[in-house]
Structures are given as C-alpha cells and as structure tokens.
C-alpha cells in the first residue's frame, strides 16, 4: 500500500501543479454558473414568476438557483475526474511507463495509483464546489440544506465521482496523445451540460431527446441531486399544488421519465453502482495492458 500511496501522491501533485489543467477541469461548471448568472437565470425566473404569480420572487429565485447548483455539482463530478487522468496520458506518451517497470513496482499498483488519484481529485473538487453551493444558497437565497439532506447529497456526490471517474478512465485508456486528450476534454465540457440536462430543462426539449437524456446515467445522477437540492424550494414556490409540482418535477428533470416509466431513485443508484464496478474493472484491464 505504501507504493500505491506514493504513486497517488505523485499523481495528485502533478495534477494540481498544472493550474491551467485544474481550471479547465472546472470550466464546464464555471460556464454553467456564468450563463445562469448573466441571462439564463433571469429568463427562467421571469418565466416561472409569470406562471406562478402568487409565488414570492425569492422563492422562485431559490428554486432556479438550487436547480442550477445541482447541475454544477454534477458537471464537476464528471470533468474533474476526467481532468485528473491527463497524468495517465502524459506518462504514456512520454514513455514514463518504462521507468516505472524497471523499478520494483507491479503494474497493478501503478493502475491503482492512477485510479485512486483520479477519484481523489474528483472528490476534493466536487466537495469544494458542494460547500460553495450550500453557502451560496444559504447566504444569498436564505435556503440552508437540512443536515439529513446534506448527508444524502454527499453520498450521491461520492457515488457520482466513483461512477463517472471509472467511465472516464475507461475512455481515456484508449487515448494515446495529449492532443487527443485535450480534444476529448473540450468535447465533454461542451456537450455535457446538454447531455446532463443542466443548460436547459429537459421539458424544453423534444420528447425523444428528453427520453435519451433521462435514460443516460448523467441525467439520472442529475435527477438524484435535483431531488435533494430543489425539492423543498419547489414545494414553496408552487404552494403545495400537486398538479403544478408534478409538472415542474418532470419539466426540470427532478423526476426522470423514459417514455411513461418514472425512473426510481433505487434504479438510478443501482445503475451508477453497476457503472462504477463495470467500468473500473474494464479500465484497470486496459490500463494494465498499456503499461509495458
């Protein structure tokens, strides 16, 4: 374990030493926050205020902000783990694998070092963004998450970090050059907000597109986070009117429907756990095969 720990520390230092890489791993979340701060948030707020004239403006803003921060946290759990795997690509391209293999280190230890370091980066960065989100919602919108809600959110964030870092590792295991990795990270950062239903509510999209988004693990992970973040503010804004609440839950991805099937929380969690186990096993095998 000392060898694995040393490799993890080394990979963490390499990642955080490259400040530009750290910034770009957070770029998707920064873009989403900027878009909603500048104009998308106002558009959503104005539309909901017109739909619910009896709701107070602060209640509407609290709902939009909580929905937005759920998307920001989701994007962070994906992009930061992916960004941390740049160390793997750099080592492969530069031939450092050969340096590792002439030392008394087994390939399995090297693989574990990369995977654990990537998960650690995703957890650290995601928890940092989570704390900022909770403080923002509490200070600006007066909406502090209850301890039990915060505990559930933390568990979901940990599961998302594990699942999406494992998926990223599987994809990156086939990337050969730093240029290809940069292109991959750019594409993921650009498309992810749409695929996760974070830029625009899924209710604004055609039914076929919404079904695809809700069938993907990104949309289902977003559903889990939105239920915890936006559930209380949604009830306050709709005044407890069940029909309005149900309509908004579907429109804003708080409930994920694939056709007429409402995806249960248990099924979404099981899918993320399966993604974690399956992708970790496949990624470990592929990375191990590359280390020669």
Secondary structure by P-SEA (a helix, b strand, c coil): caaaaaaaaaaaaaaaaaaaaaaaaaaaaaaaaaaaaccaaaaaaaaaaaacccccaaaaaaaaaaaaaaaaaaaaacaaaaaaaaaaaaaaaacaaaaaaaccccaaaaaaaaaaaaaaaaaaaaaaaaaaaaaaaaaaccccccaaaaaaaaaaaaaaaaaaaaaaaaaacccccaaaaaaaaaaaaaacccccccccccccccaaaaaaaaacaaaaaaaaaaaaacaaaaaaaaccaaaaaaaaaaaaccccccccccccaaaaaaaaaaaaaaaaaaaaaaaaaacc
